[in-house]
Amino acid sequence: MEKKKKSLFENPLFSTKVKSARAKIFPEGALGYFIGPTLALLTNSVLSSYFNKYLTDVLNMTAWASWFVTWLPVVSVIFVVLGNVVVGRLMDRNRTKAGKARPLLLISIPIAILALLVLFIISPFATDVINKESQVAALVCVAIGYNLWFAVAYPFYYTSHAALVNLSTRSSKDRSLLATISNATALAAMGLVNMIGSFFLGFLFVENEVDGVKVLDAAASYDRWKIFIIILLVVNVLGVLVEYYFTRERITEESFGKEKVEIKKAASVKQQAKVCFKDKFWWIIIAFFFLYQLGGMVKNVSQLYFCTAMFPDSNGQFTTAQGGIWNGTLSIIGAIPTALGMVIAWPLSNKIGKGKAILFGAILSTIGGAIGFIAPDNFALVVTSFVIKALGSTPAMYLSLALLADILDHQEAKHKLRTDGFTMTIYGAIMAGMTGIATGIMNGVIGGVGYTGTNVSSPAIQTALTWIFIGGETLCYAVIAVIFIFMNVEKFSDQDHKTIIENQKAEALANGEEWIEPEERLRREEAEAEAAAEEQRKTELKAKCEKKGLNYEEEESKYQAAQAEKKRIAEEKAAAKKKAAEEKAAKKQAAKSVKPAETEEKAENDDKKD
């Protein structure tokens, strides 16, 4: 018989480092869902926050190609959508030992490198209006590099990254935890860029003083950006690799046999679309993502412009460096309630539900945004508005992907097929494409009021930026609050999970296969992985003993003794914790029993006084 060629992902080099049956905070949550994605998302956060400033100020394109900076991000949305469609279909058809989304993370690496090289390294410096050839070359390179990043590299990464929460586990609590951690990465990446990076914008946007006025040195800034991008490339590659190795697709693995992977033909786009288009919950969540991302990106791309135009330095000058300081300060203060929300979002969702938490948060954000219009040139008031909006946005930020997973499970229970591919295609297109739409909106508005990079503080520009920075997100949250009144998919979750398991069991038995409960299968796999890891440890210890002339039995005995001591300490801590909890519960119960007696005694004393 012809030997079957093994998949690349059957090689141990590409196997996941996560062996546990259940999702855990470490290493999966900490490394796979936080550290890795945060590093990987830094590049897109930089492009979202500062790339447009690079085009309008360093390359001065608003002066010689205003049509280009307005229409490039808008037209490119078409290619972004197509890119996400391709990624979605690849994800549907992909079945490997690594899963169906994780392999696409690796594909994003070389494309991302090429995109950034074309955008910043190969693209010529072209602010000189006399050198038309350089200008044309710059426009071509920017157009190609922009679409390579936003329409190819980023969809390959982000759509796959976003799908991992849905594919990680069926446990609602574990999934909510991973969704909270995963969504925190966007905050962490954007926070690092805006909170820390804003204070170093003087490095990227070099300003020299000419006749007492600070003027941007475009050529020096262009060279600085090249150095910065090379550093970003290294960070991006490292982040993607960490995420790949410390994540696991347990739901995808449900279709795996013990010895082989069952290749199941994915439902067609038409089948998936038909299910989605008839689902009101799907329409609500997609509308939510559209509004949430539109409002957030309009705010992000305009924040530096707004801070530069509204808040001068001590000499009354409006500069990018000073605007960066105000921008960073605003981001740091605004991050406090967002970080607090990360702690309370998960417990809050367990108490009142994810949908209601997002609804109440959207109402709070709408109120916060309205406050900002009272005096947009008053930094204290703008901070107050920003903080209230940030606090209100936390449920939307941290719980939306977990809510989407509930909707996908509901569809699977009703229709016996998952729409991850089609849904994540639409989701990815929204999340990636909205940067372009938001940038196009802002460039069109500020271009319409005469922005050139030298008149950043004119009254017309200040008014326009107020409506973009404060008004855009506020209006989006107002609409989100209205549509989430009708979001109640969570009431079906328990029954949906039971139905899915019943369907899987019926299908297995109909095909004459042994049925093993998913939890039991994962438990067995975890035990096998632990046994394999133990054997590997012994093999390595034997090799070490042979190399260093040590006695294997003695070294193994020392190891086992150390492990036994660790186990004893852990058991003692667990016992002490349990005892403390029991004592606390007993005291609480005793207090409850004493209280009625005290109340009765007080009543008798009151009667005697009367």
SULTAVEN-V344128 format. One record per helix or strand. SS is the DSSP state (alpha for helix, beta for strand). FROM is the first residue (numbers start at 1). TO is the last residue. If there is no record, write none. Layout:
ss/from/to
SS/FROM/TO
SS/FROM/TO
This chain:
ss/from/to
alpha/8/10
alpha/12/14
alpha/25/58
alpha/61/64
alpha/66/93
beta/96/96
beta/99/99
alpha/102/122
alpha/132/168
alpha/172/204
beta/207/210
beta/213/216
alpha/218/245
alpha/250/253
beta/256/256
beta/261/261
alpha/269/277
alpha/280/310
alpha/320/352
alpha/354/372
alpha/379/415
alpha/420/448
alpha/459/486
alpha/489/510
alpha/518/548
alpha/552/609
